[in-house]
């Protein structure tokens, strides 16, 4: 689904409401994948399904906290650059569903 994503945290620390309001967000295709016991939520460039087309590091073990109309809030863990050796930080994504296509 073509979506707009805003990251609520930076390295686990919540951003201010003013900062979030001024953030234009990232647009792309939102995908939820389950591999074994693990789930990941990713956002990729529209029309590009290659793994290197991700525009944000994946959100690991996402939990849906709220869903109102076309807006959702997910919480999970994120590693900078999808590096498995990097420390994981709590992250929240505010997602607005924009449609099937841009």
MDTraj code that builds the backbone (N, CA, C; nanometers):
import mdtraj as md
import numpy as np

residues = "UNK UNK UNK UNK UNK UNK UNK UNK UNK UNK UNK UNK UNK UNK UNK UNK UNK UNK UNK UNK UNK UNK UNK UNK UNK UNK UNK UNK UNK UNK UNK UNK UNK UNK UNK UNK UNK UNK UNK UNK UNK UNK UNK UNK UNK UNK UNK UNK UNK UNK UNK UNK UNK UNK UNK UNK UNK UNK UNK UNK UNK UNK UNK UNK UNK UNK UNK UNK UNK UNK UNK UNK UNK UNK UNK UNK UNK UNK UNK UNK UNK UNK UNK UNK UNK UNK UNK UNK UNK UNK UNK UNK UNK UNK UNK UNK UNK UNK UNK UNK UNK UNK".split()
xyz = np.array([
    [0.0845, -0.1170, 0.0000],
    [0.0000, 0.0000, 0.0000],
    [0.0892, 0.1234, 0.0000],
    [0.0614, 0.2183, -0.0864],
    [0.1380, 0.3428, -0.0930],
    [0.1040, 0.4254, 0.0310],
    [0.2079, 0.4666, 0.1056],
    [0.1867, 0.5282, 0.2364],
    [0.2850, 0.6411, 0.2632],
    [0.2522, 0.7193, 0.3638],
    [0.3393, 0.8228, 0.4167],
    [0.3789, 0.7797, 0.5575],
    [0.5104, 0.7766, 0.5852],
    [0.5600, 0.7332, 0.7160],
    [0.6394, 0.8450, 0.7809],
    [0.6087, 0.8706, 0.9086],
    [0.6876, 0.9618, 0.9907],
    [0.7433, 0.8823, 1.1076],
    [0.8751, 0.8948, 1.1307],
    [0.9377, 0.8285, 1.2449],
    [0.9220, 0.9176, 1.3678],
    [0.8715, 0.8602, 1.4756],
    [0.8420, 0.9355, 1.5966],
    [0.9666, 0.9534, 1.6832],
    [1.0635, 0.8650, 1.6692],
    [1.1815, 0.8683, 1.7563],
    [1.3104, 0.8781, 1.6762],
    [1.4148, 0.9298, 1.7426],
    [1.5506, 0.9312, 1.6891],
    [1.6383, 0.8622, 1.7926],
    [1.6972, 0.7485, 1.7553],
    [1.7795, 0.6688, 1.8482],
    [1.7058, 0.6410, 1.9788],
    [1.5763, 0.6133, 1.9693],
    [1.4956, 0.5766, 2.0849],
    [1.4355, 0.6932, 2.1606],
    [1.4730, 0.8166, 2.1278],
    [1.4238, 0.9350, 2.1991],
    [1.3124, 1.0002, 2.1178],
    [1.1984, 1.0250, 2.1842],
    [1.0822, 1.0797, 2.1143],
    [1.1079, 1.2222, 2.0671],
    [1.0681, 1.2485, 1.9420],
    [1.0798, 1.3824, 1.8844],
    [0.9669, 1.4714, 1.9370],
    [0.9876, 1.6015, 1.9311],
    [0.8852, 1.6949, 1.9781],
    [0.7666, 1.6972, 1.8806],
    [0.6518, 1.7392, 1.9310],
    [0.5324, 1.7504, 1.8465],
    [0.5565, 1.8486, 1.7325],
    [0.6280, 1.9572, 1.7603],
    [0.6579, 2.0575, 1.6576],
    [0.7452, 1.9964, 1.5479],
    [0.8455, 1.9197, 1.5882],
    [0.9342, 1.8547, 1.4918],
    [0.8569, 1.7566, 1.4034],
    [0.7679, 1.6788, 1.4642],
    [0.6861, 1.5843, 1.3872],
    [0.5909, 1.6560, 1.2921],
    [0.5330, 1.7662, 1.3374],
    [0.4389, 1.8404, 1.2534],
    [0.5090, 1.8980, 1.1303],
    [0.6360, 1.9360, 1.1438],
    [0.7118, 1.9938, 1.0329],
    [0.7795, 1.8900, 0.9450],
    [0.7758, 1.7636, 0.9850],
    [0.8398, 1.6563, 0.9091],
    [0.7520, 1.6195, 0.7888],
    [0.8058, 1.6273, 0.6653],
    [0.7249, 1.5903, 0.5495],
    [0.7011, 1.4398, 0.5389],
    [0.7803, 1.3608, 0.6094],
    [0.7655, 1.2155, 0.6061],
    [0.8294, 1.1532, 0.4843],
    [0.8203, 1.0225, 0.4786],
    [0.8754, 0.9425, 0.3694],
    [0.7593, 0.8733, 0.2995],
    [0.7556, 0.8809, 0.1675],
    [0.6500, 0.8153, 0.0901],
    [0.7061, 0.6917, 0.0221],
    [0.6263, 0.5856, 0.0215],
    [0.6676, 0.4631, -0.0451],
    [0.5669, 0.3522, -0.0220],
    [0.6069, 0.2310, -0.0587],
    [0.5211, 0.1134, -0.0457],
    [0.5476, 0.0462, 0.0881],
    [0.4444, 0.0334, 0.1695],
    [0.4546, -0.0274, 0.3015],
    [0.4316, -0.1780, 0.2885],
    [0.5231, -0.2575, 0.3472],
    [0.5153, -0.4025, 0.3371],
    [0.5399, -0.4647, 0.4735],
    [0.4539, -0.5586, 0.5134],
    [0.4721, -0.6358, 0.6359],
    [0.5113, -0.7771, 0.5962],
    [0.6248, -0.8241, 0.6492],
    [0.6768, -0.9569, 0.6147],
    [0.6911, -1.0387, 0.7419],
    [0.6529, -1.1650, 0.7331],
    [0.6742, -1.2571, 0.8445],
    [0.7640, -1.3686, 0.7955],
    [0.8785, -1.3858, 0.8622],
    [0.9721, -1.4929, 0.8303],
    [0.9958, -1.5724, 0.9580],
    [0.9427, -1.6928, 0.9617],
    [0.9527, -1.7722, 1.0840],
    [0.8730, -1.7060, 1.1942],
    [0.9406, -1.6762, 1.3042],
    [0.8748, -1.6131, 1.4186],
    [0.8906, -1.4619, 1.4192],
    [0.9583, -1.4062, 1.3193],
    [0.9870, -1.2632, 1.3182],
    [0.9040, -1.1901, 1.2130],
    [0.8602, -1.0675, 1.2502],
    [0.7879, -0.9804, 1.1582],
    [0.8708, -0.8547, 1.1356],
    [0.8658, -0.8049, 1.0140],
    [0.9294, -0.6761, 0.9841],
    [0.8344, -0.5921, 0.9000],
    [0.8393, -0.4642, 0.9243],
    [0.7629, -0.3674, 0.8471],
    [0.8645, -0.2820, 0.7731],
    [0.8468, -0.2674, 0.6425],
    [0.9426, -0.1876, 0.5659],
    [0.8691, -0.0914, 0.4748],
    [0.9412, 0.0126, 0.4362],
    [0.8890, 0.1068, 0.3376],
    [0.9942, 0.1183, 0.2283],
    [0.9477, 0.0960, 0.1047],
    [1.0367, 0.0938, -0.0108],
    [0.9909, 0.1952, -0.1139],
    [1.0840, 0.2303, -0.2042],
    [1.0481, 0.3173, -0.3153],
    [0.9320, 0.2536, -0.3909],
    [0.8367, 0.3339, -0.4338],
    [0.7223, 0.2812, -0.5067],
    [0.7690, 0.2138, -0.6354],
    [0.7186, 0.0935, -0.6621],
    [0.7481, 0.0218, -0.7854],
    [0.8804, -0.0519, -0.7861],
    [0.9538, -0.0503, -0.6754],
    [1.0843, -0.1167, -0.6689],
    [1.0809, -0.2150, -0.5529],
    [1.0852, -0.3448, -0.5807],
    [1.0746, -0.4457, -0.4756],
    [1.2098, -0.5017, -0.4323],
    [1.3201, -0.4480, -0.4860],
    [1.4529, -0.4961, -0.4443],
    [1.4791, -0.4563, -0.3001],
    [1.5546, -0.5378, -0.2278],
    [1.5793, -0.5110, -0.0857],
    [1.6585, -0.3825, -0.0641],
    [1.7366, -0.3387, -0.1625],
    [1.8139, -0.2154, -0.1446],
    [1.7317, -0.0903, -0.1742],
    [1.6021, -0.1063, -0.2019],
    [1.5169, 0.0092, -0.2303],
    [1.4480, 0.0617, -0.1039],
    [1.4828, 0.0071, 0.0118],
    [1.4215, 0.0539, 0.1363],
    [1.4678, 0.1965, 0.1651],
    [1.3743, 0.2814, 0.2044],
    [1.4072, 0.4216, 0.2293],
    [1.4242, 0.4517, 0.3782],
    [1.3877, 0.3568, 0.4639],
    [1.4122, 0.3643, 0.6079],
    [1.4574, 0.2260, 0.6545],
    [1.5329, 0.2189, 0.7632],
    [1.5623, 0.0865, 0.8197],
    [1.4314, 0.0179, 0.8604],
    [1.4279, -0.1146, 0.8484],
    [1.3074, -0.1916, 0.8819],
    [1.2667, -0.1709, 1.0275],
    [1.1377, -0.1859, 1.0528],
    [1.0835, -0.1856, 1.1881],
    [1.0608, -0.3317, 1.2263],
    [1.1377, -0.3806, 1.3235],
    [1.1312, -0.5209, 1.3647],
    [1.0266, -0.5405, 1.4724],
    [0.9577, -0.6527, 1.4664],
    [0.8532, -0.6905, 1.5624],
    [0.7525, -0.5770, 1.5821],
    [0.6963, -0.5246, 1.4719],
    [0.6017, -0.4133, 1.4847],
    [0.4722, -0.4565, 1.5525],
    [0.4209, -0.3678, 1.6352],
    [0.2907, -0.3872, 1.6987],
    [0.2030, -0.2698, 1.6586],
    [0.0820, -0.2998, 1.6173],
    [-0.0126, -0.1954, 1.5810],
    [-0.0729, -0.1390, 1.7095],
    [-0.0453, -0.0118, 1.7377],
    [-0.0949, 0.0519, 1.8599],
    [-0.2289, 0.1198, 1.8390],
    [-0.2491, 0.1768, 1.7203],
    [-0.3737, 0.2492, 1.6935],
    [-0.4013, 0.2481, 1.5441],
    [-0.5291, 0.2465, 1.5104],
    [-0.5717, 0.2536, 1.3707],
    [-0.7023, 0.3314, 1.3667],
    [-0.6971, 0.4515, 1.3084],
    [-0.8154, 0.5367, 1.2965],
    [-0.8226, 0.5833, 1.1525],
    [-0.9254, 0.5398, 1.0811],
    [-0.9410, 0.5769, 0.9403],
    [-0.8240, 0.5262, 0.8578],
    [-0.7503, 0.6191, 0.7980],
    [-0.6371, 0.5799, 0.7138],
    [-0.5036, 0.5986, 0.7860],
    [-0.5069, 0.6210, 0.9175],
    [-0.3841, 0.6424, 0.9935],
    [-0.3619, 0.5311, 1.0950],
    [-0.2340, 0.4882, 1.1029],
    [-0.1954, 0.3826, 1.1965],
    [-0.0685, 0.4241, 1.2695],
    [-0.0498, 0.3677, 1.3887],
    [0.0732, 0.3866, 1.4640],
    [0.1285, 0.2481, 1.4961],
    [0.2532, 0.2244, 1.4553],
    [0.3226, 0.0991, 1.4831],
    [0.4397, 0.1269, 1.5763],
    [0.4666, 0.0337, 1.6686],
    [0.5849, 0.0417, 1.7543],
    [0.6649, -0.0866, 1.7370],
    [0.7958, -0.0712, 1.7302],
    [0.8848, -0.1854, 1.7182],
    [1.0272, -0.1421, 1.7475],
    [1.1222, -0.2160, 1.6910],
    [1.2635, -0.1865, 1.7114],
    [1.3302, -0.1652, 1.5767],
    [1.4273, -0.0744, 1.5764],
    [1.4949, -0.0396, 1.4523],
    [1.6456, -0.0383, 1.4772],
    [1.7187, -0.0889, 1.3783],
    [1.8644, -0.0834, 1.3822],
    [1.9103, 0.0098, 1.2711],
    [1.9950, 0.1073, 1.3015],
    [2.0423, 0.1986, 1.1967],
    [2.1042, 0.1224, 1.0805],
    [2.0588, 0.1531, 0.9606],
    [2.1143, 0.0901, 0.8410],
    [2.0850, -0.0581, 0.8275],
    [1.9897, -0.1105, 0.9049],
    [1.9568, -0.2537, 0.9047],
    [2.0776, -0.3404, 0.9378],
    [2.1742, -0.2860, 1.0114],
    [2.2944, -0.3591, 1.0520],
    [2.2603, -0.4451, 1.1733],
    [2.2682, -0.5777, 1.1585],
    [2.2303, -0.6682, 1.2668],
    [2.3204, -0.6566, 1.3888],
    [2.4389, -0.5980, 1.3738],
    [2.5304, -0.5819, 1.4867],
    [2.5129, -0.4471, 1.5566],
    [2.4370, -0.3577, 1.4960],
    [2.4128, -0.2262, 1.5559],
    [2.3119, -0.2391, 1.6697],
    [2.3164, -0.1478, 1.7663],
    [2.2176, -0.1533, 1.8746],
    [2.0771, -0.1260, 1.8212],
    [1.9787, -0.1899, 1.8817],
    [1.8388, -0.1704, 1.8420],
    [1.7768, -0.0638, 1.9317],
    [1.6985, 0.0248, 1.8701],
    [1.6295, 0.1300, 1.9433],
    [1.4794, 0.1155, 1.9232],
    [1.4026, 0.1539, 2.0272],
    [1.2578, 0.1562, 2.0115],
    [1.2239, 0.2637, 1.9084],
    [1.1275, 0.2322, 1.8234],
    [1.0856, 0.3258, 1.7195],
    [0.9346, 0.3158, 1.7026],
    [0.8734, 0.4254, 1.6657],
    [0.7320, 0.4280, 1.6300],
    [0.7193, 0.4913, 1.4934],
    [0.6324, 0.4347, 1.4131],
    [0.6006, 0.4914, 1.2827],
    [0.4561, 0.5365, 1.2839],
    [0.4333, 0.6602, 1.2410],
    [0.2977, 0.7084, 1.2141],
    [0.2762, 0.6936, 1.0643],
    [0.1818, 0.6104, 1.0299],
    [0.1593, 0.5742, 0.8899],
    [0.0245, 0.6292, 0.8443],
    [0.0262, 0.6956, 0.7292],
    [-0.0974, 0.7385, 0.6644],
    [-0.1081, 0.6649, 0.5324],
    [-0.2133, 0.5863, 0.5161],
    [-0.2358, 0.5145, 0.3911],
    [-0.2860, 0.6138, 0.2866],
    [-0.2151, 0.6206, 0.1735],
    [-0.2497, 0.7169, 0.0696],
    [-0.3251, 0.6545, -0.0464],
    [-0.3126, 0.5251, -0.0656],
    [-0.3816, 0.4570, -0.1747],
    [-0.2973, 0.3433, -0.2302],
    [-0.3450, 0.2812, -0.3354],
    [-0.2700, 0.1720, -0.3961],
    [-0.1548, 0.2231, -0.4798],
    [-0.1671, 0.3438, -0.5359],
    [-0.0668, 0.4018, -0.6251],
    [-0.0438, 0.5480, -0.5846],
    [0.0730, 0.6029, -0.6223],
    [0.0959, 0.7460, -0.5934],
    [0.0029, 0.8359, -0.6745],
])
top = md.Topology()
chain = top.add_chain()
for i, resn in enumerate(residues, 1):
    res = top.add_residue(resn, chain, resSeq=i)
    for name in ("N", "CA", "C"):
        top.add_atom(name, md.element.get_by_symbol(name[0]), res)
traj = md.Trajectory(xyz[None], top)
